[in-house]
């Protein structure tokens, strides 16, 4: 499976009203229980996130409008970050 790169906008709330930053993520090829692992490649506001891995629903649409929670594992531990993703 080839990695896919997506743009993201991150938010601190599940309504998408408080924007944190923007950047890119790349799929790692790891999937589990309907979730896909992504690795942060760039982050506009906090470089400590670069290299970190999170999980997002495998059926997430890269439409730039739907808000998705991120998880530290395959869907059981939310990290309090919400993202909208779009194709690079």
Phi and psi in degrees as GROMACS dihedral restraints (atoms count N, CA, C in turn):
[ dihedral_restraints ]
;  ai    aj    ak    al  type     phi  dphi    fc
    3     4     5     6     1   -78.5    20    10
    4     5     6     7     1   140.4    20    10
    6     7     8     9     1   -63.2    20    10
    7     8     9    10     1   146.1    20    10
    9    10    11    12     1  -116.0    20    10
   10    11    12    13     1   141.2    20    10
   12    13    14    15     1  -111.2    20    10
   13    14    15    16     1   134.6    20    10
   15    16    17    18     1  -129.4    20    10
   16    17    18    19     1   148.7    20    10
   18    19    20    21     1   -83.5    20    10
   19    20    21    22     1   151.9    20    10
   21    22    23    24     1  -140.7    20    10
   22    23    24    25     1   155.5    20    10
   24    25    26    27     1  -122.5    20    10
   25    26    27    28     1   128.0    20    10
   27    28    29    30     1  -104.4    20    10
   28    29    30    31     1   151.1    20    10
   30    31    32    33     1  -136.1    20    10
   31    32    33    34     1   154.3    20    10
   33    34    35    36     1   -94.5    20    10
   34    35    36    37     1    -2.9    20    10
   36    37    38    39     1  -135.2    20    10
   37    38    39    40     1   157.5    20    10
   39    40    41    42     1   -79.8    20    10
   40    41    42    43     1     5.2    20    10
   42    43    44    45     1  -105.4    20    10
   43    44    45    46     1    -7.7    20    10
   45    46    47    48     1    72.0    20    10
   46    47    48    49     1    32.8    20    10
   48    49    50    51     1   -98.5    20    10
   49    50    51    52     1   -23.4    20    10
   51    52    53    54     1  -112.7    20    10
   52    53    54    55     1    97.1    20    10
   54    55    56    57     1   -77.0    20    10
   55    56    57    58     1   136.9    20    10
   57    58    59    60     1   -97.8    20    10
   58    59    60    61     1   -52.0    20    10
   60    61    62    63     1  -176.1    20    10
   61    62    63    64     1  -171.9    20    10
   63    64    65    66     1  -134.1    20    10
   64    65    66    67     1   165.7    20    10
   66    67    68    69     1   172.9    20    10
   67    68    69    70     1  -159.9    20    10
   69    70    71    72     1  -132.4    20    10
   70    71    72    73     1   150.0    20    10
   72    73    74    75     1  -128.5    20    10
   73    74    75    76     1   157.5    20    10
   75    76    77    78     1  -128.0    20    10
   76    77    78    79     1   134.5    20    10
   78    79    80    81     1   -67.8    20    10
   79    80    81    82     1   145.2    20    10
   81    82    83    84     1   -98.5    20    10
   82    83    84    85     1   -11.6    20    10
   84    85    86    87     1    93.6    20    10
   85    86    87    88     1    -6.4    20    10
   87    88    89    90     1   -89.8    20    10
   88    89    90    91     1   127.1    20    10
   90    91    92    93     1  -130.6    20    10
   91    92    93    94     1   149.4    20    10
   93    94    95    96     1  -159.5    20    10
   94    95    96    97     1   128.4    20    10
   96    97    98    99     1    50.4    20    10
   97    98    99   100     1    38.9    20    10
   99   100   101   102     1    83.8    20    10
  100   101   102   103     1    14.7    20    10
  102   103   104   105     1  -125.0    20    10
  103   104   105   106     1   147.2    20    10
  105   106   107   108     1  -114.8    20    10
  106   107   108   109     1   134.8    20    10
  108   109   110   111     1   -82.8    20    10
  109   110   111   112     1   136.0    20    10
  111   112   113   114     1  -126.8    20    10
  112   113   114   115     1   151.7    20    10
  114   115   116   117     1  -118.2    20    10
  115   116   117   118     1   132.7    20    10
  117   118   119   120     1   -70.5    20    10
  118   119   120   121     1   125.7    20    10
  120   121   122   123     1   -99.7    20    10
  121   122   123   124     1   -40.5    20    10
  123   124   125   126     1  -140.3    20    10
  124   125   126   127     1   151.9    20    10
  126   127   128   129     1  -149.0    20    10
  127   128   129   130     1   125.0    20    10
  129   130   131   132     1   -71.4    20    10
  130   131   132   133     1   -24.5    20    10
  132   133   134   135     1  -112.7    20    10
  133   134   135   136     1   -24.3    20    10
  135   136   137   138     1  -147.2    20    10
  136   137   138   139     1   101.6    20    10
  138   139   140   141     1   -66.6    20    10
  139   140   141   142     1   -14.5    20    10
  141   142   143   144     1   -67.9    20    10
  142   143   144   145     1   -16.5    20    10
  144   145   146   147     1   -79.2    20    10
  145   146   147   148     1   -21.6    20    10
  147   148   149   150     1   -60.8    20    10
  148   149   150   151     1   127.7    20    10
  150   151   152   153     1    95.7    20    10
  151   152   153   154     1   -18.6    20    10
  153   154   155   156     1   -71.8    20    10
  154   155   156   157     1   151.0    20    10
  156   157   158   159     1  -115.2    20    10
  157   158   159   160     1   139.9    20    10
  159   160   161   162     1  -137.0    20    10
  160   161   162   163     1   168.4    20    10
  162   163   164   165     1  -115.1    20    10
  163   164   165   166     1   144.6    20    10
  165   166   167   168     1  -134.9    20    10
  166   167   168   169     1   153.7    20    10
  168   169   170   171     1   -53.7    20    10
  169   170   171   172     1   132.4    20    10
  171   172   173   174     1   -63.0    20    10
  172   173   174   175     1   -24.5    20    10
  174   175   176   177     1   -94.0    20    10
  175   176   177   178     1    15.2    20    10
  177   178   179   180     1   -60.0    20    10
  178   179   180   181     1   134.5    20    10
  180   181   182   183     1   -92.6    20    10
  181   182   183   184     1   132.2    20    10
  183   184   185   186     1   -86.1    20    10
  184   185   186   187     1    59.0    20    10
  186   187   188   189     1  -100.1    20    10
  187   188   189   190     1    -5.9    20    10
  189   190   191   192     1    75.0    20    10
  190   191   192   193     1     2.7    20    10
  192   193   194   195     1  -123.7    20    10
  193   194   195   196     1   -28.2    20    10
  195   196   197   198     1   -83.7    20    10
  196   197   198   199     1   134.9    20    10
  198   199   200   201     1   -94.9    20    10
  199   200   201   202     1   130.9    20    10
  201   202   203   204     1  -126.0    20    10
  202   203   204   205     1   139.1    20    10
  204   205   206   207     1   -78.1    20    10
  205   206   207   208     1   150.7    20    10
  207   208   209   210     1  -101.4    20    10
  208   209   210   211     1   151.1    20    10
  210   211   212   213     1  -127.4    20    10
  211   212   213   214     1   153.5    20    10
  213   214   215   216     1   -85.0    20    10
  214   215   216   217     1   -12.4    20    10
  216   217   218   219     1  -142.7    20    10
  217   218   219   220     1  -167.4    20    10
  219   220   221   222     1   -77.9    20    10
  220   221   222   223     1    66.2    20    10
  222   223   224   225     1    89.1    20    10
  223   224   225   226     1     9.1    20    10
  225   226   227   228     1  -110.6    20    10
  226   227   228   229     1   -24.9    20    10
  228   229   230   231     1  -123.1    20    10
  229   230   231   232     1    99.0    20    10
  231   232   233   234     1   -69.5    20    10
  232   233   234   235     1   144.1    20    10
  234   235   236   237     1  -101.0    20    10
  235   236   237   238     1     0.2    20    10
  237   238   239   240     1    81.1    20    10
  238   239   240   241     1    17.9    20    10
  240   241   242   243     1  -119.3    20    10
  241   242   243   244     1   135.8    20    10
  243   244   245   246     1  -121.9    20    10
  244   245   246   247     1   142.5    20    10
  246   247   248   249     1  -134.4    20    10
  247   248   249   250     1   151.0    20    10
  249   250   251   252     1  -110.5    20    10
  250   251   252   253     1   132.8    20    10
  252   253   254   255     1  -117.7    20    10
  253   254   255   256     1   154.0    20    10
  255   256   257   258     1  -147.1    20    10
  256   257   258   259     1   159.3    20    10
  258   259   260   261     1   -64.0    20    10
  259   260   261   262     1   145.2    20    10
